[in-house]
């Protein structure tokens, strides 16, 4: 029974970890405002870093996640990668930017 509780806790923690990096990427692509300043900012380099960390996590945990965890991570990465490409195309470059909207 303790093993099941630990598994549930680890699933929750894993989900929170993925969501943390997802939120960081979205914030750095200007898709959601900075929760501290309320400003929308773009730092494409930091967005890429968050996406790369999630990609590494997917690679390193391959075969060790539940089906739901694996799907959640893959869907998050797919969404973020598409938004990243859109952001690069909008900005015209991969340079780091800080823009307040």
C-alpha positions as CSV (number, residue, x, y, z in Angstrom):
1,X,0.0,0.0,0.0
2,X,2.9,2.4,0.8
3,X,4.3,1.6,-2.7
4,X,1.0,2.7,-4.4
5,X,1.0,6.0,-2.4
6,X,4.7,6.7,-3.4
7,X,3.7,6.0,-7.0
8,X,0.9,8.5,-6.8
9,X,3.1,11.1,-5.2
10,X,5.8,10.6,-7.8
11,X,3.2,10.9,-10.6
12,X,2.0,14.2,-9.1
13,X,5.6,15.4,-8.7
14,X,6.5,14.4,-12.3
15,X,3.4,16.3,-13.6
16,X,4.3,19.4,-11.6
17,X,7.9,19.3,-12.9
18,X,6.7,19.1,-16.6
19,X,4.1,21.9,-15.9
20,X,6.8,24.1,-14.4
21,X,9.0,23.9,-17.5
22,X,6.0,24.2,-19.7
23,X,4.9,27.4,-18.0
24,X,8.5,28.8,-18.1
25,X,8.6,28.1,-21.9
26,X,5.2,29.7,-22.5
27,X,6.2,32.7,-20.4
28,X,9.4,33.2,-22.2
29,X,7.6,32.9,-25.6
30,X,5.3,35.7,-24.5
31,X,2.3,33.4,-24.4
32,X,1.5,34.0,-20.8
33,X,2.5,37.0,-18.6
34,X,5.2,36.9,-16.0
35,X,3.4,36.1,-12.8
36,X,5.6,38.5,-10.8
37,X,5.4,41.5,-13.1
38,X,2.2,40.9,-15.0
39,X,4.1,41.9,-18.2
40,X,4.4,39.7,-21.3
41,X,8.1,39.2,-22.1
42,X,9.9,37.3,-24.8
43,X,13.2,35.6,-24.2
44,X,13.4,32.9,-26.9
45,X,16.7,31.6,-25.7
46,X,15.2,30.8,-22.3
47,X,12.1,29.3,-23.9
48,X,14.3,27.0,-25.9
49,X,16.2,26.0,-22.8
50,X,13.0,24.9,-21.0
51,X,11.9,22.9,-24.1
52,X,15.3,21.3,-24.3
53,X,15.1,20.3,-20.6
54,X,11.8,18.6,-21.3
55,X,13.2,16.9,-24.3
56,X,16.1,15.6,-22.2
57,X,13.6,14.4,-19.6
58,X,11.6,12.5,-22.2
59,X,14.8,10.9,-23.5
60,X,16.2,9.9,-20.1
61,X,12.8,8.6,-18.8
62,X,12.0,6.6,-22.0
63,X,10.5,3.3,-20.9
64,X,10.2,4.3,-17.3
65,X,7.0,6.4,-17.4
66,X,3.4,5.3,-17.2
67,X,1.4,5.6,-20.4
68,X,-0.4,8.7,-19.1
69,X,2.9,10.4,-18.0
70,X,4.5,9.6,-21.3
71,X,1.5,11.0,-23.3
72,X,1.4,14.1,-21.1
73,X,5.1,14.8,-21.7
74,X,4.9,14.1,-25.4
75,X,1.9,16.4,-25.9
76,X,3.5,19.2,-23.9
77,X,6.7,19.0,-26.0
78,X,4.7,18.9,-29.2
79,X,2.7,22.0,-28.3
80,X,5.8,23.9,-27.1
81,X,7.8,23.0,-30.1
82,X,5.1,24.2,-32.5
83,X,4.7,27.5,-30.6
84,X,8.5,27.9,-30.5
85,X,8.7,27.6,-34.3
86,X,5.8,30.1,-34.7
87,X,7.6,32.5,-32.3
88,X,10.9,32.2,-34.3
89,X,9.0,32.8,-37.5
90,X,7.2,35.9,-36.1
91,X,10.4,37.4,-34.6
92,X,12.5,36.6,-37.6
93,X,15.5,35.3,-35.6
94,X,16.5,33.1,-32.8
95,X,18.1,35.9,-30.9
96,X,17.2,36.6,-27.2
97,X,14.7,39.4,-26.9
98,X,13.0,41.2,-24.1
99,X,9.7,42.8,-25.3
100,X,7.1,44.1,-23.1
101,X,3.6,44.0,-24.6
